[in-house]
Amino acid sequence: MNRILNIVERHTHHKSGGRHGTGMAIMRKGKQFRWQRKDLIGLRDLTAEEIIHILDTARGFEQISTRSVKKAPPLRGKVVVNLFFEDSTRTRNSFALAASRLSADVIEFTKKSSAVSKGETLLDTARNLEAMGIDIVVIRHSAAGAPMFLARSIKACVVNAGDGSCEHPTQALLDVYTIRQMKGSLEGLKIAIVGDIAHSRVARSDMWAMTKLGAEVTFVGPPTLMPGNLDQLPVNVSYSLDEVIDKVDVVNMLRIQFERLGGNPFPSIREYSRYFGLTVERMRRAKSDIVVMHPGPINRGLEMESEVADGSNSVILQQVTNGLAVRMAVLFLVNQAAAEVST
Amino acid sequence: MTNNVLIKNGRVIDPANNLDKTCDVLILEGRVAEVGKANPAAEKSVDRVIDASGKLVAPGLIDIHVHFREPGDEEEETIASGSAAAVTAGFTSVVCMPNTNPTIENETDIEYVHRKGRQARKTHVYVMGAITKKREGIELAEMGMMAEAGARGFTDDGSGVQDPAVMLKALKYARMFDRVVAQHCQEDRIAGGGVMNSGYYSTILGLPGLDPLAEEAMLWRDIQLVRKTQVRYHAQHISTTGSVELIRQAKRDSLPVTCEVTPHHLLLTEECCSDYDTNYKVNPPLRAQKDVEALKEAIVDGLVDALVTDHAPHLQSEKELEFLSAPFGIAGLECALGLYIKALIEPKLLDWLGLIRLMTVNPAGIIGIDKGTLSQGRQGDVTIIDPEAEWEIDVQKFVSKSRNCPYHGWKVKGKVEKTIVGGEVRFETQKEGVVV
């Protein structure tokens, strides 16, 4: 039985980005592209050209991390605040390191909750930070829309480091960056994103970035972890990893976010891994050059077996390395756009 | 005393008497004395003569679903500020919901609201009592004593009674007195922590969705309970295509079921939430365009019994939060009439008789009050409307204490010119810039 439910006519979904692909570089030579956003809220609103521009900018920053002096001056004298209302190790450290490699001063601001009953509101926090004269706010928040709300309220640049189930743009950027490293281009690639799609901001940002760059994305997971109205989005949907695994060039295994799940969307971990775990056995049926990704942190043995996570197809650590270059690019670009606005 | 008023030459719209003609309305000692061609001598005997040429003269408007937040959240609204806002919008009677702090759940609470309403001297202020103590859905509140004290019905509005056995008990118990049992239909276990309609927009915005099924499942259940008990039941602020169909079937089966619709469910859709603007966060949530169309069709088909604002004032500081954390609610009382005209009269879905019926005699019937018409001997509650006056909604000019209104800046047609309660002019527009 073919479980792929929605084969969406792909061309209709590329209104903003267009199918640029390889023609991009030529086009950009003719017309000088200028990055103009002082905030990075999500990838839904970005064009393919803007996404490519971030990736190209990141490539220029890649070598900074391999030099003996791992620092460049573009953000010297600027203050970046890491405003994290949700737990994070990798994204927070990656942003902090990216900012300091660009010579910015970094303030860490960690807060468990922003509910009004528990103290200062997000708006008040933001106004206080603004009063300290900060330049860039990197925000992670459990409430979808919090970065947009913040960007509306303050003058400083706002970079979304993950908001609720909405978007995690820098994760998706580093994902497509890594795929480009491995495959050259995303044009025509088949990509499966597997797991808890409903609660995943990574799945949403990946969907926007990957489809805008010409890939065909399939969401794979149990129906209880699928959000509504996917037929209106540029993705295919499948409830069977087995039917998808031999057809895809890239598989991105999402972390099961136990903290976000409510009401047992699947009967047991054992049953989940049976149908949606990336096992050695499933890998045997995959293309030999399949790229295996995971946004981390991995629940080993649940989303994927250790042998797969540490195997030769896995690019999981490469993703982390690339995250640094991509975040440097994002901080660099928003700061530049803000400078242009103020002059 | 100004309780003797003659309103001359207005286009009198009185749906209860199927009247739509230009004539006079004479109010003597606070009651309707005559509708027709007034005796020239009457002009001398009244305290005031109002020329209503070119204006509509309707029975005082009635809103059976408002939140005036008193007691408990007086910084958001009080019965005085809420009824002052209501009277400027042409309402002469309002029904406060009992989800205050503490809950309106006994006769003392009912009397408190009535007293505050009388002291405010703006509109008639009625109130519904809670169905269950503290609106917890467990034990019945003192419905009998509240009915005796004048409660116009019962509801746990803000949430629905989850347990079907408790709801069945409430409906059965309500047989003892002729009062409506009203429900905010929402099956919480389906609703989960939803903050907007579930669908395409909740998916891309990453916000937890409120499935239309949460509303429809409870409405379906309640209709089965009404089928058994035959007690008067009122579905509050229905918002989905499925709910319309359930109401259609219930009415076809001649069950004692009525329903109401808000202006925001007729004019706004889920797409409005795209920028996470919390002024669009309301419960039931703004739905899809097809639901808006279904509600309008239901109104045209006569399935909807009342138009209500569900006026739900909140402080700006409460609404200036993440969409997830901000409270539900729209403060829409003061622009209600203009919005109904935009939604229903301008696209010619209803004529004036049809619109005024849903704002007067029909809601009066649901809550069982002897109002909403200009029949002789009734209390002299009259709203005079300039149907052609265009104006811009400006939340800064609201009489209400709150400003959480997404219609700021909208241009609407139709303005209340005078609101008369018991023959007393309680509100009239100032003639700005007019040389007298």
Interface residues (C-beta under 8 A of the other chain):
Chain A: R44 S114 A115 V116 T121 L122 L123 H141 S142 A143 A144 G145 A146 M148 F149 D163 G164 S165 C166 E167 R201 R204 P227 G228 N229 L230 Q232 L233 G262 G263
Chain B: G192 G193 S198 G199 Y200 S202 T203 I204 L205 G206 L207 P208 G209 D275 Y276 S317 E318 E320 L321 E322 F323 L324 S325
